[in-house]
Amino acid sequence: MTDRNHQQDLAAQIENYYQSGEFDKALEISARALESNPADLDVYGLRWKLIAKMFSEEDAKERIHSEIESLLKTHLETPEVLEAAYWGYRNFSHDAENIPNSLFHKMLQYPSTRGFQIALLGFAEQSEDVRQKWYYHERHIDTYATSDAPVLSWNLIAYEEMLWLAEENRSLASDDELNKLIDRFLKVHLSLCKETQRWFGWAYTEAVKWRLKLNVRMDKALEILRRAEARLEEEEEREWLVENNRGSVEEANREFSRLRGEIHLRQERWREAHDGLLANAPDFLESLWARLNENAANYFWMLGRSSEGMLEWHKARRYYADAHFAPTSHAEGRAGLERVYRQRERGETIDTFETFLKAAEAEYRIREYADREKIRQKLVMNRLNRKVPDFCLETLEGEEHTLSAMRGKVILLDVGASWCGPCNEAIPEVKIVHERFSDTDDAVVWGINDGETPQQVQKILEEHQPPWPMLLDPRQEVRKAYQIERIPFFILIDKAGDWQYSFESSNLIGGQPLIWLVEALLAD
């Protein structure tokens, strides 16, 4: 067997044991990588991934960092070895800032390689100075143009970072420079879409959004939309959109129209902006999150601004109120209401602005309550009525929890993992749900950890302290049984033991809609 075949065989064995939850065996086999010469880099990578999963973050860091140092001392520092060391350091959250500068300097000794690109991105990420960040990203882009091994996605990251920096500090580039930067960003993004068979509309719309954010050349933004619409007429584009991006032609066209409405708003073409935005508004009643999030508040503000531009003050009042009194208030919503108040004051007797504001808020609360109720009704009426697979899982302390033993109670299962950012973001919201039903014995919350080791589960418990049982599922039995594709995933089971509701997102607001769903099942 050749060295390469031997390495592939080792990697396959490790992966098999890893997938079956036999982490100790996988780690034992991976130890052979430490003795290999030349370095068995693929197995090193798998080993470090395994260590990060099996041990506490402190212990895992100590082990991995020690093995990286040993690798660099005992093997020739080729670009491949340096890159393997880099990915070893990246096994931990926020560890990019702890990667030694010396590693990046070594990578810079090999121009036109992936490692060279990584080093430039690494220096940019570590730098606290905005202009230094700009310099390294700009240098990365220049390097990409002559690289023998370009990574389009990394180059796209460099462009995006420069655009974010420009939004934060407009002194970094003139409007003309930003115009050219967005053009180059679009060119690279289109190349990445072609390489990965993603629909080109993704690149086109992102370029338009950056022109809107930075207020650069609205005429070119309209031209980009025309190109996007023409591309969408092609069979290949529609195929990539529907099959690869799980989108629809109808919604893509609506997004183009919404963006055109925003452009018209910037151009103060008030009637075109208002009609375009209103006709192609997102479905705000699709979910509570769609109705109350920051994007919705911004959309209502745009409708208010275009209404004001048309001197339709009653409409402007309603939309500005929707923007201002939303949970995430639009920064300019109140100023819009002040302008409406001053305009009304000219033609009629009216109390103070504070009185006007209270009346506008009262009207908003009525609209919000009605919308919440429509969303709630739609959710609770859409039951699954499925039989559920039983399971028996243990906590860290070895306490068994069997689903079928909970018959007669409403069960909320929260399936997540420590590496999943949205899962962790949802925990405070689930705590609200848990607190809401803490006084009843008929509702129970269980956390299901998806495929991690006890050490990783301990990390969740220490960081977030969930007050409900956290059950270990190292072989991902629940994910397979319930056909879960993405986490966090919430499963609600009724008193009869039937699966009635699912929720596939971390987009919770005050514990809703989970509270609604539990209440509906308790009422049975």
C-alpha positions as MATLAB code, in Angstrom:
seq = 'MTDRNHQQDLAAQIENYYQSGEFDKALEISARALESNPADLDVYGLRWKLIAKMFSEEDAKERIHSEIESLLKTHLETPEVLEAAYWGYRNFSHDAENIPNSLFHKMLQYPSTRGFQIALLGFAEQSEDVRQKWYYHERHIDTYATSDAPVLSWNLIAYEEMLWLAEENRSLASDDELNKLIDRFLKVHLSLCKETQRWFGWAYTEAVKWRLKLNVRMDKALEILRRAEARLEEEEEREWLVENNRGSVEEANREFSRLRGEIHLRQERWREAHDGLLANAPDFLESLWARLNENAANYFWMLGRSSEGMLEWHKARRYYADAHFAPTSHAEGRAGLERVYRQRERGETIDTFETFLKAAEAEYRIREYADREKIRQKLVMNRLNRKVPDFCLETLEGEEHTLSAMRGKVILLDVGASWCGPCNEAIPEVKIVHERFSDTDDAVVWGINDGETPQQVQKILEEHQPPWPMLLDPRQEVRKAYQIERIPFFILIDKAGDWQYSFESSNLIGGQPLIWLVEALLAD';
ca = [
       0.000    0.000    0.000;
       1.358    3.458   -0.931;
       1.795    6.158    1.680;
      -1.131    8.053    0.199;
      -3.391    5.015    0.251;
      -2.331    4.298    3.831;
      -3.230    7.853    4.840;
      -6.612    7.592    3.150;
      -7.257    4.278    4.918;
      -6.421    5.798    8.300;
      -8.627    8.813    7.609;
     -11.518    6.527    6.612;
     -11.169    4.474    9.809;
     -11.127    7.594   11.964;
     -14.165    9.026   10.186;
     -16.104    5.766   10.597;
     -15.410    5.551   14.318;
     -16.191    9.264   14.650;
     -19.574    8.913   12.949;
     -20.478    5.889   15.084;
     -19.690    7.809   18.284;
     -16.652    5.663   19.166;
     -14.459    8.691   19.814;
     -11.818    6.912   21.927;
     -11.068    4.423   19.129;
     -10.930    7.242   16.584;
      -8.475    9.134   18.782;
      -6.326    6.042   19.305;
      -5.986    5.436   15.561;
      -5.278    9.106   14.885;
      -2.240    8.925   17.198;
      -0.418    7.173   14.369;
      -0.351   10.496   12.559;
       2.084   11.801   15.156;
       4.624    9.171   14.128;
       4.320    9.537   10.362;
       7.027   11.043    8.192;
       6.201   12.791    5.947;
       3.425   14.266    8.041;
       0.003   12.678    7.593;
      -1.732   16.069    7.412;
      -5.261   14.828    6.683;
      -5.177   12.617    9.751;
      -3.642   15.414   11.822;
      -6.629   17.560   10.871;
      -9.133   14.860   11.815;
      -7.297   14.244   15.092;
      -7.434   17.900   16.097;
     -11.099   18.125   15.188;
     -11.684   15.073   17.381;
      -9.716   16.475   20.326;
     -11.656   19.745   20.148;
     -14.863   17.739   20.348;
     -13.851   15.294   23.105;
     -12.173   17.521   25.684;
     -12.894   20.758   27.471;
     -11.773   23.809   25.519;
      -8.874   24.456   27.894;
      -7.572   20.864   27.707;
      -8.167   20.639   23.959;
      -6.258   23.868   23.319;
      -3.309   22.644   25.368;
      -3.190   19.329   23.490;
      -3.645   20.764   20.000;
      -1.261   23.679   20.452;
       1.400   21.292   21.766;
       0.967   18.964   18.778;
       1.088   21.886   16.335;
       4.374   23.072   17.844;
       5.753   19.531   17.598;
       4.641   19.239   13.960;
       6.401   22.492   13.042;
       9.591   21.446   14.851;
       9.886   17.924   13.461;
       8.766   18.421    9.851;
       9.835   20.652    7.008;
       7.742   23.806    7.074;
       6.171   23.462    3.646;
       3.119   25.553    2.663;
       0.963   22.464    3.278;
       2.314   21.910    6.797;
       1.866   25.590    7.683;
      -1.704   25.575    6.415;
      -2.479   22.417    8.419;
      -1.159   24.155   11.541;
      -3.371   27.150   10.814;
      -6.531   25.024   10.577;
      -5.513   23.301   13.801;
      -5.575   26.634   15.616;
      -8.972   27.403   14.079;
     -10.681   24.526   15.890;
     -11.779   26.950   18.590;
     -14.167   29.861   18.566;
     -12.450   33.260   18.567;
      -9.062   31.538   18.309;
      -8.050   33.441   15.177;
      -6.768   36.261   17.378;
      -4.569   33.763   19.240;
      -2.841   32.355   16.163;
       0.846   33.296   16.442;
       1.962   36.083   14.113;
       5.059   33.991   13.486;
       2.906   31.418   11.653;
       1.460   34.082    9.374;
       4.944   35.495    8.685;
       6.115   32.008    7.654;
       3.120   31.677    5.323;
       4.025   34.986    3.669;
       7.285   33.386    2.522;
       5.290   31.457   -0.108;
       3.627   33.946   -2.504;
       0.835   32.781   -4.806;
      -0.266   30.026   -2.420;
      -3.377   29.489   -0.326;
      -1.253   30.017    2.771;
      -0.233   33.475    1.556;
      -3.900   34.405    1.203;
      -4.684   32.957    4.640;
      -1.898   35.016    6.221;
      -3.166   38.277    4.747;
      -6.706   37.533    5.917;
      -5.306   36.545    9.317;
      -3.365   39.793    9.744;
      -6.494   41.729    8.740;
      -8.590   39.809   11.265;
      -6.115   40.393   14.075;
      -5.573   44.071   13.385;
      -7.491   46.597   15.477;
      -6.711   49.522   13.186;
      -9.285   50.103   10.414;
      -6.717   51.297    7.871;
      -4.464   48.322    8.590;
      -7.412   46.008    7.996;
      -8.102   47.827    4.725;
      -4.450   47.472    3.687;
      -4.316   43.719    4.252;
      -7.621   43.061    2.471;
      -6.517   45.229   -0.442;
      -3.219   43.359   -0.600;
      -5.115   40.059   -0.517;
      -7.182   41.154   -3.522;
      -4.047   42.184   -5.430;
      -2.438   38.833   -4.600;
      -5.491   36.962   -5.844;
      -5.040   38.469   -9.300;
      -1.684   36.665   -9.709;
      -2.275   33.581   -7.545;
      -1.843   30.080   -8.956;
      -4.308   28.727   -6.401;
      -6.993   31.373   -5.926;
      -9.847   30.692   -3.539;
     -12.780   32.694   -4.857;
     -14.705   32.573   -1.587;
     -11.738   34.033    0.319;
     -11.346   36.786   -2.211;
     -15.038   37.553   -1.909;
     -14.580   37.785    1.868;
     -11.827   40.363    1.357;
     -14.099   42.488   -0.848;
     -16.982   42.211    1.617;
     -14.756   43.178    4.531;
     -13.551   46.252    2.652;
     -17.136   47.264    1.935;
     -18.100   46.796    5.591;
     -15.106   48.912    6.590;
     -16.135   51.607    4.111;
     -19.642   51.648    5.581;
     -18.099   52.120    9.010;
     -15.587   54.768    7.868;
     -16.358   56.558    4.606;
     -12.988   58.337    4.650;
     -11.326   55.080    3.555;
     -12.411   55.492   -0.057;
     -13.982   58.062   -2.376;
     -17.307   57.425   -4.098;
     -15.445   56.701   -7.325;
     -13.210   54.160   -5.570;
     -16.228   52.522   -3.952;
     -17.971   52.364   -7.310;
     -15.015   50.437   -8.753;
     -14.750   48.268   -5.627;
     -18.395   47.183   -5.907;
     -17.916   46.438   -9.613;
     -14.959   44.162   -8.809;
     -16.894   42.591   -5.924;
     -19.708   41.745   -8.349;
     -17.307   40.257  -10.891;
     -15.743   37.914   -8.307;
     -19.149   37.022   -6.865;
     -20.455   36.087  -10.318;
     -17.391   33.885  -10.852;
     -18.059   32.125   -7.553;
     -21.717   31.624   -8.492;
     -20.674   30.072  -11.802;
     -18.133   27.814  -10.109;
     -20.649   26.596   -7.493;
     -23.743   26.747   -9.727;
     -25.478   29.265   -7.488;
     -27.966   31.545   -9.185;
     -26.392   34.765  -10.439;
     -29.186   36.813   -8.849;
     -27.481   36.293   -5.488;
     -24.431   38.216   -6.703;
     -26.478   40.872   -8.482;
     -28.699   41.615   -5.491;
     -25.753   41.776   -3.077;
     -24.041   44.326   -5.320;
     -27.240   46.409   -5.448;
     -27.572   46.261   -1.651;
     -24.030   47.562   -1.253;
     -24.742   50.434   -3.615;
     -27.789   51.264   -1.498;
     -25.866   50.992    1.789;
     -23.073   53.229    0.546;
     -25.341   55.403   -1.634;
     -23.129   54.964   -4.693;
     -24.356   55.318   -8.298;
     -28.040   54.434   -8.186;
     -28.093   54.449  -12.000;
     -25.661   51.506  -11.972;
     -27.761   49.766   -9.334;
     -30.741   49.897  -11.720;
     -28.574   48.551  -14.538;
     -27.477   45.621  -12.346;
     -31.120   44.788  -11.656;
     -31.843   44.805  -15.383;
     -29.002   42.360  -15.894;
     -30.366   40.171  -13.096;
     -33.818   40.101  -14.666;
     -32.405   39.258  -18.089;
     -30.311   36.433  -16.608;
     -33.395   35.068  -14.835;
     -35.009   34.479  -18.222;
     -32.315   31.896  -19.007;
     -33.068   28.237  -18.332;
     -29.758   27.621  -16.544;
     -30.385   30.453  -14.082;
     -33.857   29.192  -13.236;
     -32.513   25.690  -12.739;
     -29.772   26.865  -10.393;
     -32.234   29.063   -8.474;
     -34.859   26.364   -7.944;
     -32.714   23.226   -7.582;
     -29.543   24.565   -5.962;
     -30.877   27.493   -3.955;
     -34.380   26.193   -3.224;
     -35.822   29.486   -4.384;
     -38.621   30.477   -6.718;
     -38.658   32.662   -9.809;
     -41.637   34.573   -8.434;
     -39.902   35.526   -5.197;
     -36.684   36.427   -7.056;
     -38.613   38.859   -9.241;
     -40.294   40.297   -6.157;
     -36.894   40.883   -4.565;
     -35.690   42.670   -7.696;
     -38.804   44.863   -7.583;
     -38.338   45.623   -3.887;
     -34.758   46.707   -4.512;
     -35.876   48.863   -7.420;
     -38.334   50.529   -5.040;
     -35.481   51.298   -2.620;
     -33.434   52.794   -5.439;
     -36.360   54.983   -6.487;
     -36.637   56.113   -2.855;
     -33.013   57.286   -2.948;
     -33.766   59.069   -6.207;
     -36.804   60.749   -4.568;
     -39.118   59.234   -7.153;
     -41.721   58.984   -4.415;
     -44.709   57.516   -6.258;
     -42.644   54.852   -8.034;
     -40.886   53.998   -4.771;
     -44.105   53.718   -2.775;
     -46.016   51.685   -5.342;
     -43.074   49.346   -5.974;
     -42.392   48.766   -2.271;
     -46.062   48.247   -1.430;
     -46.790   45.895   -4.332;
     -43.793   43.698   -3.563;
     -43.705   43.870    0.221;
     -42.550   40.730    2.042;
     -45.219   38.622    3.693;
     -45.057   40.209    7.140;
     -47.664   37.748    8.440;
     -45.530   34.764    7.441;
     -44.175   34.607   10.990;
     -43.871   36.688   14.134;
     -40.214   37.293   13.297;
     -41.107   38.584    9.820;
     -43.618   40.989   11.389;
     -41.436   42.362   14.176;
     -37.783   42.181   13.106;
     -35.433   44.998   12.165;
     -35.889   44.512    8.418;
     -39.654   44.917    8.763;
     -39.193   48.182   10.690;
     -36.910   49.478    7.934;
     -39.447   48.495    5.264;
     -42.231   50.352    7.076;
     -39.962   53.392    7.378;
     -39.346   53.370    3.609;
     -43.098   53.227    2.993;
     -43.506   56.126    5.429;
     -40.809   58.200    3.733;
     -42.280   57.671    0.260;
     -45.768   58.514    1.586;
     -44.381   61.702    3.095;
     -42.735   62.547   -0.215;
     -46.155   62.265   -1.885;
     -47.622   64.467    0.919;
     -49.930   61.622    1.966;
     -49.606   62.347    5.668;
     -52.156   59.840    6.994;
     -50.283   56.954    5.343;
     -46.968   58.378    6.514;
     -48.229   58.475   10.105;
     -49.217   54.807   10.029;
     -45.983   53.553    8.469;
     -43.725   55.707   10.639;
     -45.580   54.419   13.723;
     -45.035   50.828   12.531;
     -41.327   51.622   12.203;
     -40.924   53.523   15.475;
     -42.926   51.341   17.871;
     -41.547   48.021   16.584;
     -39.530   45.971   19.124;
     -36.394   47.038   17.227;
     -37.284   50.635   16.523;
     -36.085   52.283   13.321;
     -33.709   55.127   14.166;
     -35.603   57.661   12.019;
     -39.157   56.545   12.798;
     -39.728   59.129   15.537;
     -38.315   61.956   13.410;
     -40.790   60.976   10.674;
     -43.666   61.162   13.173;
     -42.468   64.600   14.287;
     -42.642   65.845   10.693;
     -46.142   64.417   10.318;
     -47.156   66.124   13.580;
     -45.824   69.516   12.469;
     -47.632   69.208    9.132;
     -50.945   68.320   10.819;
     -50.521   71.144   13.312;
     -50.712   73.710   10.517;
     -54.224   72.796    9.485;
     -55.978   71.680   12.664;
     -55.994   72.117   16.401;
     -54.001   69.346   18.027;
     -52.481   68.679   21.434;
     -48.802   68.296   22.177;
     -46.492   66.005   20.237;
     -46.444   63.620   23.204;
     -50.234   63.316   22.999;
     -49.961   62.776   19.250;
     -47.295   60.115   19.863;
     -49.455   58.271   22.406;
     -52.369   58.180   19.982;
     -50.097   56.861   17.198;
     -48.776   54.175   19.534;
     -52.283   53.113   20.592;
     -53.236   52.677   16.943;
     -50.033   50.714   16.320;
     -50.686   48.359   19.253;
     -54.113   47.518   17.846;
     -52.552   46.656   14.470;
     -49.755   44.640   16.075;
     -52.167   42.673   18.279;
     -54.368   41.851   15.261;
     -51.325   40.713   13.253;
     -50.017   38.613   16.152;
     -53.395   36.915   16.430;
     -53.479   36.102   12.705;
     -49.996   34.580   12.936;
     -50.921   32.616   16.064;
     -54.087   31.227   14.493;
     -52.224   30.101   11.400;
     -49.572   28.358   13.512;
     -51.801   26.527   15.972;
     -54.189   25.294   13.263;
     -51.377   23.663   11.276;
     -50.860   20.439   13.259;
     -48.749   17.480   12.145;
     -50.565   14.659   13.980;
     -47.604   12.275   13.616;
     -46.667    9.303   15.736;
     -43.335    9.913   17.407;
     -40.340    7.574   17.634;
     -39.558    6.784   21.255;
     -36.102    7.313   22.700;
     -34.227    6.931   25.970;
     -31.287    9.287   26.565;
     -29.141   10.173   29.566;
     -27.974   13.383   31.192;
     -24.335   13.944   32.129;
     -25.127   12.484   35.559;
     -26.446    9.279   33.964;
     -30.114   10.007   34.694;
     -32.313    8.359   32.051;
     -35.157   10.217   30.323;
     -37.588    8.162   28.236;
     -40.023   10.001   25.970;
     -42.856    7.457   26.249;
     -42.735    7.735   30.043;
     -43.879   11.370   29.741;
     -47.286   10.510   28.302;
     -49.873   12.954   29.664;
     -47.515   15.933   29.477;
     -46.735   18.450   26.730;
     -43.076   18.081   25.752;
     -40.891   20.724   24.119;
     -37.649   19.285   22.710;
     -34.860   21.745   21.884;
     -32.357   20.016   19.576;
     -29.036   21.857   19.297;
     -25.258   21.750   19.784;
     -22.504   23.852   21.358;
     -20.903   24.738   17.997;
     -24.209   26.104   16.653;
     -24.366   29.881   17.165;
     -28.130   30.173   16.533;
     -28.728   27.326   19.015;
     -26.896   29.263   21.720;
     -28.693   32.496   20.770;
     -32.039   30.737   21.247;
     -31.309   29.544   24.804;
     -32.348   32.831   26.538;
     -35.623   32.708   24.599;
     -36.245   29.085   25.598;
     -35.602   30.129   29.199;
     -38.577   32.487   28.837;
     -40.696   29.555   27.679;
     -39.483   27.409   30.573;
     -40.239   30.159   33.093;
     -43.681   30.731   31.578;
     -44.718   27.133   32.344;
     -42.628   26.523   35.463;
     -45.727   26.497   37.679;
     -47.422   23.639   35.815;
     -46.507   19.975   35.884;
     -48.128   19.394   32.507;
     -45.411   21.044   30.362;
     -41.790   19.875   30.178;
     -38.728   21.227   28.340;
     -35.843   18.925   27.381;
     -32.634   19.861   25.612;
     -31.246   17.309   23.152;
     -27.546   17.683   22.409;
     -26.943   16.644   18.810;
     -23.948   14.307   18.503;
     -21.440   15.868   20.897;
     -19.300   14.484   23.682;
     -19.966   14.927   27.417;
     -17.209   17.559   27.511;
     -18.993   19.670   24.911;
     -22.302   19.285   26.729;
     -20.613   20.411   29.942;
     -19.483   23.516   28.097;
     -23.097   24.409   27.252;
     -24.205   23.850   30.838;
     -21.428   26.043   32.229;
     -21.872   28.880   29.730;
     -25.674   29.031   29.472;
     -26.965   27.177   32.571;
     -30.233   25.951   31.046;
     -32.685   25.038   33.835;
     -34.030   22.019   31.927;
     -32.436   18.556   31.518;
     -29.798   18.368   28.776;
     -29.801   14.909   27.196;
     -26.802   13.450   25.375;
     -27.428   12.016   21.914;
     -23.916   11.069   20.675;
     -25.239    8.895   17.833;
     -27.769   11.531   16.736;
     -30.712    9.176   17.181;
     -33.214   12.023   17.497;
     -31.907   13.813   14.405;
     -32.301   10.634   12.349;
     -35.676    9.612   13.796;
     -37.225   13.052   13.301;
     -35.423   13.684    9.982;
     -33.872   16.925   11.191;
     -31.808   18.759    8.562;
     -30.858   21.926   10.457;
     -30.522   22.994   14.072;
     -31.810   24.523   16.255;
     -34.938   22.439   15.804;
     -37.878   22.484   18.189;
     -40.319   19.582   18.481;
     -43.618   19.845   20.371;
     -45.370   16.660   21.486;
     -48.920   16.585   22.875;
     -50.265   14.771   25.929;
     -51.211   11.741   23.842;
     -47.586   11.397   22.745;
     -48.112   12.639   19.173;
     -45.803   15.051   17.359;
     -47.887   18.135   16.618;
     -45.579   21.086   15.840;
     -42.072   21.851   14.629;
     -40.124   25.111   14.594;
     -36.862   25.254   12.605;
     -35.299   28.550   13.594;
     -33.701   30.547   16.397;
     -35.908   33.519   15.463;
     -37.848   33.692   18.713;
     -39.298   36.877   20.192;
     -40.093   36.801   23.896;
     -40.326   33.013   23.725;
     -42.840   33.177   20.908;
     -44.107   31.325   18.963;
     -43.146   28.393   21.219;
     -45.341   29.705   24.047;
     -48.350   29.840   21.718;
     -47.768   26.265   20.624;
     -47.377   24.911   24.167;
     -50.526   26.771   25.232;
     -52.475   25.266   22.332;
     -51.429   21.737   23.356;
     -52.169   22.341   27.045;
     -55.679   23.477   26.104;
     -56.514   20.096   24.525;
];
